[in-house]
Amino acid sequence: QVQLVESGGGLVQAGGSLRLSCAASGRTLSDDVMGWFRQGPGKEREFVAAISWSSGRTYYADSVKGRFTISRDNAKNTVYLQMNSLKPEDTAIYYCAATWGVLTGTANDYAYWGRGTQVTVSS
């Protein structure tokens, strides 16, 4: 079992920045892939970014490429999502998720999920 707890959400003006954190616990994550997804009001859950815990390879949705950066701190068992140049359309609940094996942007591939953190971007 893996427990995931997100933090760092909040209200920010368009053009601003936020950094989300996802603290993982429960077992060793050396083979895991960690992902961020989001679900906006009235929208389906969508992929944002993913990172391989072991290699550090990353994968981004086109909508956030160049603005968001995913990273991990192995010592702290924590994954981060640095979000810059935020837009009102980035408003959503952001979820952290964990799986193992292939770097993937498909929600159904992820076995463990956090409860989410709200990000609101005002215009």
Disulfide bonds with the S-S distance in Angstrom:
Cys22-Cys96 2.02
